[in-house]
Amino acid sequence: MTSPWQMLAGNLAVVALFVLAWGHARFWLRGVPGASRAALFGTVMGLGAVSTMLMAAEIAPGRFLDLRLSLVALSAFFGGPLAAAITLVMALTFRVVLGGVVLPAVVTIVAVAAVGLVLRQIVRRGAITPWHALGLGIATAIVPSTSAVVQQAWTMLPNLVPLAVLNTVAIFLAGVIFLQARRFAAERDLLAAALAQSPDYNYIKDQHGRFVAVNERVARLHGFANPTDMIGKTDFDIATPERASALFAAEQSLIAGRETQVELEELLQDETGAERWFTTAKVPLHGANGDMIGIAGVTRDITADRQLRQDLIDSRNTLSYALEEMSDGLAMFDRQGNIILCNDQYRALFPYTSEVRRPGANLRDILQEVVKTGEQLSIPAGHEAAWIEQIIGNLHSECEEEVNLFDGRWLQVRTRPTSEGRTLVVVTDVTRLKNAELALHSAADQLKHLVRTDSLTGLLNRRAFDEAMETEIARSARTAAPMSLLLIDVDRFKAFNDEYGHPAGDDALRLVAKHLRGSLKRPADMAARYGGEEFAAILPDTDEDGAYLVAEAFRRSVADAKLPHRGSERGVLTASVGVATYMPDNLHRSAAEIIQVADEALYSAKAAGRDRVFGTRVAGKQRRYGTHN
């Protein structure tokens, strides 16, 4: 005869059976919505509770014990209100079928469900652990005992203790199984999601080459609408016989252990029919006991990568060609001042240090060699170290400089830092440009000189004289210093030309210009040809006495030259001089005013018999000085 405890052991087996069944079924139900899955869970637990009630152990006439409470508690704790409600309804309904409703039993079942829901609410924000399952089992075990005390059913207490232990054990073991099932299901979900959602073409084959798992990309690549349609097929079903045979041979070599990995690069058609490049890597899969169980493969579309590699190769070839063909020297330096790359032109531009200027060389070593060889002429003597530090400091800033080499060549060095911390240095031979620039400056100076110079006498021309007058008047007014002007006229020059001819007249004018230059002793004094046979001299910082001395020295030197002039009263060439001295006052004086005063003095000198010097202070009395010898 079967004992009550054997029946309870059978109850425990029933609980374990239903728990394990749900644990295995849970993975296949992962696509079912949450409410539906909770309803199914409640139904399974309800069936389990019914099964335990069918195998209840009779401990006394009319008194039965079973493990239904463990399944009710599990349904409430792991399934929630919906699952608990379904389990309760099924358990209570079956209890009615068995023999009516016993209020204490109903209260006990409902109380256990409530305990499970309360504990679920308590731990819902955290992760459920086996300790929570143990707590649920203890709480469930306490409820029947409390009910017996309330009913004063003291005779049942000795039997409830083993029942409580069995309920606790059943709930704890079931909780562990559920948690493991959840973990395994989560891991399988993660792996399945990774396989399905991977951007690559992932698949798994068994040792016979049959597909056992593929993702959607693999299915679409081979013309299948659903990944499940490929399960059980081989490469012989989806590829040409030649390709399938090659793939099968490589996989068998992998399975046999002759290879640890198979890598293959192929040009295939994708799902749209376009030709694309793919690379495939396959590795063997081993079971827990080390036996070969299959092959995992990953196929990746590398069309863009191959194009990128080809573009990189083309760019590198183009860059190499450009570096070799360009006329400029080019070098790239890193953050530490080391040459990363440079072309031959860069080295050729520096004959003395060309062997040093190679990839890997440091700028400091290059500059020290430049100093040692004297390759550059612009290095400050005695300050070579400071010059080196300055060049190194400028390496990572945008700048341009011109370098004069020992052989007379000029190089323009342009430094352009990049955002990555590197520096591009471009060196251009600008010798021709530099020589042209120097020639242009020289031509400009000559042109400037020609524009300001009288071609016959070499003195300043009228335009330069006018500019000088304005400048010196302004300076005199600013510094409160006097300024004098000599206005000169060659006496009887028309008669000289008529008598001796124009070439002789030109010689006479050059002679007068020579004596005028000789009379001006200071660099600031300026002599000019005012027009025709008239000359002028501007004497900065010169008062009327100083101006008289200069004018008289000039007049005497012309007369002492004794150039014959039969048309002159003196029989030789002479000159008359009018002097105007500007003493700065509160009134602004223009060049025209000063020239007019000098012209009036010159007129007076000529009216008095020529070969004389007459002077007048601007806005002052006329002062006459000087006679002929």
Secondary structure, 3 states (H helix, E strand, C coil): CCCHHHHHHHHHHHHHHHHHHHHHHHHHCCCCCHHHHHHHHHHHHHHHHHHHHHCCEEEECCEEECCHHHHHHHHHHHHCHHHHHHHHHHHHHHHHHHHCCCHHHHHHHHHHHHHHHHHHHHHCCCCCCHHHHHHHHHHHHHHHHHHHHHHCCHHHHHHHHHHHHHHHHHHHHHHHHHHHHHHHHHHHHHHHHHHHHCCCEEEEEECCCCEEEECHHHHHHCCCCCHHHHCCCCHHHHCCHHHHHHHHHHHHHHHCCCCCCEEEEEEEECCCCCEEEEEEEEEEEECCCCCEEEEEEEEEECHHHHHHHHHHHHHHHHHHHHHHHCCCEEEEECCCCEEEEECHHHHHCCHHHCCCCCCCCEHHHHHHHHHHHCCECCCCCCCHHHHHHHHHHCCCCCEEEEEEECCCCEEEEEEEECCCCCEEEEEEECHHHHHHHHHHHHHHHHHHHHHHECCCCCCECHHHHHHHHHHHHHHHHHHCCCEEEEEEEECCHHHHHHHHCHHHHHHHHHHHHHHHHHHCCCCCCEEEEEECCEEEEEEECCCHHHHHHHHHHHHHHHHHCCCECCCCCCCECCEEEEEEEECCCCCCCCHHHHHHHHHHHHHHHHHCCCCCEEEEECCCCEEEECCCC
